[in-house]
Amino acid sequence: MAGKVKWVTDIEKSVLINNFEKRGWVQVTENEDWNFYWMSVQTIRNVFSVETGYRLSDDQIVNHFPNHYELTRKDLMVKNIKRYRKELEKEGSPLAEKDENGKYLYLDFVPVTYMLPADYNLFVEEFRKSPSSTWIMKPCGKAQGKGIFLINKLSQIKKWSRDSKTSSFVSQSNKEAYVISLYINNPLLIGGRKFDLRLYVLVSTYRPLRCYMYKLGFCRFCTVKYTPSTSELDNMFVHLTNVAIQKHGDDYNHIHGGKWTVSNLRLYLESTRGKEVTSKLFDEIHWIIVQSLKAVAPVMNNDKHCFECYGYDIIIDDKLKPWLIEVNASPSLTSSTANDRILKYNLINDTLNIAVPNGEIPDCKWNKSPPKEVLGNYEILYDEELAQGDGADRELRSRQGQSQGPRAGRSRDSGRAVLTTWK
């Protein structure tokens, strides 16, 4: 198609702008005709708001789905996953199977979570069952570790509740919602330190669901050695892996930024735990990601002008069980190290190659299924259209020896490896 792609962004990051310029695209303002807009979550809200009544044309695409928050707000993500589990139970799906204690065998991948203040009484009931447990409180709409704290006594919740009501000018309806989750207090440690995984997942369409996994994720380490000691509950350098917090620590390393590549983690686990359990762990992480996307697919506004690159945060416990902690709509494009900058530049490059095929002016009628050659460091994680023939019951029958979750079976279709057995 003739003509150059006209781009706009309200996120002034060099990894974005360098990618646009490398393609020879033309920068314009948001008030001019544009084809590609990499926007903040605040801007997407305005573009799709009823008040503005903005209509995107077929040659315009944006980097968020209108209601991405169904997955990226901590409370809504948990609500949608709970609803999804109940629906599978109603259908009699083997994926919703439970053990003798009523725990999901395959869908137990988010820590026990309640919304506050709405679920306060339910939380108290749960807390009293195991009063020695630790819980983590997070504001629903914030990122980078802001407003997070740990508690292990009910009195701390009551104090929080009182403190948050003291501002008389803030009406109860505006009071910030929090989630409170059972803290994973047995994290897998490396060098005595807690870490989590940041993985990038690209969704090109929700109906049918098509998603891609980026191979170059990384681990984020705490700067202070982990201890479950209650005397250290307030020390966020022990408990929170967010770079925005850790970079202020005395032991923060500005060369590697407290980060490890996922391939390094894989090598470490293969050498310390064995190849088989390591493969099983990564299969389970992929399983979690696909199930979380399936959980929100029915409620997601699958606008044809949209794609999204999510930042998934996963914690692995010392039994090598992965837990989904949260999903970010705008994973940081700030570079904390030279390697970080290269990774994020390549991430954007590969994302654009899938979202804007051949760097040509977008066409929303295109079926959004690019050839394997353009995927770069992405690999297809799930393609609903190709997976239609495989049933969950067959998947479970073939994996009966497993205790955690179905492993991905690979099949070949048109020369592309596709994870097909998640139905």
JOLINVEN-V358482 format. One record per pair of residues at least 4 apart in sequence whose C-alpha atoms are under 6 Angstrom apart, sorted by the first residue. I is the first residue (numbers start at 1). J is the second residue. D is the distance in whole Angstrom. If there is no record, write none. Layout:
i = (I & I)
j = (J & J)
d = (D & D)
This chain:
i = (4 & 5 & 5 & 5 & 6 & 6 & 6 & 6 & 6 & 7 & 7 & 7 & 7 & 7 & 8 & 8 & 9 & 9 & 9 & 10 & 14 & 15 & 18 & 20 & 21 & 35 & 35 & 36 & 36 & 37 & 38 & 38 & 45 & 47 & 58 & 58 & 59 & 59 & 61 & 61 & 62 & 63 & 63 & 63 & 64 & 64 & 64 & 65 & 69 & 70 & 70 & 71 & 72 & 72 & 72 & 73 & 74 & 75 & 80 & 81 & 84 & 88 & 88 & 89 & 89 & 97 & 97 & 98 & 98 & 98 & 98 & 99 & 104 & 106 & 106 & 109 & 109 & 110 & 110 & 111 & 112 & 112 & 113 & 113 & 114 & 114 & 114 & 115 & 115 & 115 & 116 & 116 & 116 & 116 & 123 & 127 & 134 & 134 & 134 & 135 & 135 & 135 & 135 & 135 & 136 & 136 & 136 & 136 & 136 & 137 & 137 & 137 & 137 & 138 & 138 & 138 & 139 & 140 & 140 & 144 & 144 & 150 & 186 & 186 & 187 & 187 & 188 & 188 & 188 & 189 & 189 & 192 & 193 & 193 & 193 & 194 & 194 & 194 & 195 & 195 & 196 & 196 & 196 & 196 & 197 & 197 & 197 & 197 & 198 & 198 & 198 & 198 & 199 & 199 & 199 & 200 & 200 & 200 & 201 & 201 & 201 & 201 & 202 & 202 & 202 & 202 & 203 & 203 & 203 & 203 & 204 & 204 & 205 & 205 & 206 & 206 & 208 & 209 & 210 & 210 & 211 & 211 & 212 & 212 & 212 & 212 & 213 & 213 & 213 & 214 & 214 & 215 & 217 & 218 & 218 & 218 & 219 & 219 & 220 & 220 & 220 & 221 & 221 & 222 & 222 & 222 & 223 & 223 & 224 & 224 & 226 & 236 & 237 & 243 & 247 & 253 & 269 & 270 & 270 & 270 & 283 & 293 & 296 & 304 & 305 & 310 & 310 & 311 & 311 & 311 & 312 & 313 & 313 & 314 & 314 & 314 & 315 & 315 & 316 & 316 & 316 & 317 & 335 & 335 & 350 & 352 & 353 & 356 & 380 & 381 & 382 & 387 & 390 & 391 & 392 & 396 & 408 & 409 & 410 & 410 & 411 & 412 & 412)
j = (25 & 25 & 35 & 361 & 25 & 26 & 27 & 34 & 35 & 27 & 28 & 34 & 36 & 37 & 28 & 37 & 37 & 38 & 39 & 39 & 18 & 345 & 22 & 25 & 25 & 59 & 60 & 60 & 61 & 62 & 62 & 63 & 49 & 54 & 363 & 364 & 362 & 363 & 305 & 306 & 306 & 306 & 307 & 308 & 306 & 307 & 308 & 306 & 73 & 76 & 77 & 77 & 327 & 328 & 329 & 140 & 140 & 140 & 295 & 295 & 295 & 93 & 96 & 93 & 96 & 104 & 105 & 102 & 103 & 104 & 105 & 103 & 108 & 404 & 405 & 323 & 324 & 323 & 324 & 182 & 181 & 182 & 180 & 181 & 119 & 179 & 180 & 119 & 178 & 179 & 120 & 177 & 178 & 179 & 127 & 131 & 151 & 152 & 183 & 150 & 151 & 181 & 182 & 183 & 149 & 150 & 180 & 181 & 183 & 148 & 149 & 179 & 180 & 148 & 178 & 179 & 178 & 177 & 178 & 242 & 244 & 233 & 317 & 318 & 317 & 318 & 316 & 317 & 318 & 193 & 194 & 225 & 222 & 225 & 226 & 221 & 222 & 226 & 220 & 221 & 219 & 220 & 314 & 315 & 218 & 219 & 313 & 314 & 217 & 218 & 312 & 313 & 217 & 311 & 312 & 214 & 310 & 311 & 212 & 213 & 309 & 310 & 211 & 212 & 308 & 309 & 210 & 211 & 307 & 308 & 210 & 307 & 209 & 210 & 297 & 302 & 384 & 384 & 382 & 383 & 381 & 382 & 378 & 379 & 380 & 381 & 378 & 379 & 381 & 377 & 378 & 377 & 262 & 260 & 261 & 262 & 259 & 260 & 241 & 258 & 259 & 241 & 258 & 237 & 238 & 241 & 251 & 252 & 237 & 238 & 238 & 240 & 246 & 247 & 252 & 257 & 273 & 274 & 275 & 278 & 407 & 297 & 300 & 364 & 364 & 328 & 329 & 327 & 328 & 331 & 327 & 325 & 326 & 323 & 324 & 325 & 322 & 323 & 320 & 321 & 322 & 321 & 340 & 341 & 376 & 356 & 357 & 362 & 418 & 419 & 419 & 420 & 421 & 423 & 423 & 400 & 419 & 421 & 418 & 419 & 418 & 416 & 417)
d = (6 & 5 & 6 & 5 & 6 & 5 & 6 & 5 & 5 & 5 & 6 & 6 & 5 & 6 & 6 & 5 & 6 & 5 & 6 & 6 & 6 & 5 & 6 & 6 & 6 & 6 & 4 & 6 & 5 & 5 & 6 & 5 & 6 & 6 & 6 & 5 & 5 & 5 & 4 & 6 & 5 & 6 & 5 & 5 & 6 & 6 & 5 & 5 & 5 & 5 & 6 & 5 & 5 & 5 & 6 & 6 & 5 & 6 & 6 & 5 & 5 & 5 & 6 & 6 & 5 & 6 & 6 & 5 & 5 & 4 & 5 & 5 & 5 & 6 & 5 & 5 & 6 & 6 & 5 & 6 & 6 & 5 & 6 & 4 & 6 & 6 & 5 & 5 & 6 & 5 & 6 & 6 & 5 & 6 & 6 & 6 & 6 & 5 & 6 & 6 & 5 & 6 & 5 & 5 & 6 & 4 & 6 & 5 & 6 & 6 & 5 & 6 & 4 & 5 & 5 & 5 & 4 & 6 & 5 & 6 & 6 & 6 & 6 & 6 & 4 & 5 & 6 & 5 & 4 & 5 & 5 & 5 & 6 & 5 & 5 & 6 & 6 & 6 & 5 & 4 & 6 & 6 & 6 & 5 & 6 & 4 & 6 & 5 & 6 & 6 & 6 & 5 & 5 & 6 & 5 & 5 & 6 & 5 & 6 & 5 & 6 & 5 & 5 & 5 & 6 & 4 & 6 & 4 & 6 & 5 & 6 & 5 & 5 & 6 & 5 & 6 & 6 & 5 & 6 & 5 & 6 & 5 & 6 & 5 & 4 & 5 & 5 & 5 & 6 & 6 & 4 & 6 & 5 & 5 & 4 & 5 & 5 & 5 & 6 & 6 & 5 & 6 & 5 & 6 & 6 & 5 & 6 & 6 & 6 & 5 & 5 & 5 & 6 & 6 & 6 & 5 & 5 & 4 & 5 & 6 & 5 & 6 & 6 & 6 & 6 & 6 & 5 & 6 & 5 & 5 & 5 & 6 & 5 & 6 & 5 & 6 & 6 & 5 & 6 & 6 & 4 & 5 & 5 & 5 & 6 & 5 & 5 & 6 & 6 & 6 & 5 & 5 & 6 & 5 & 5 & 6 & 6 & 6 & 6 & 5 & 6 & 6 & 5)
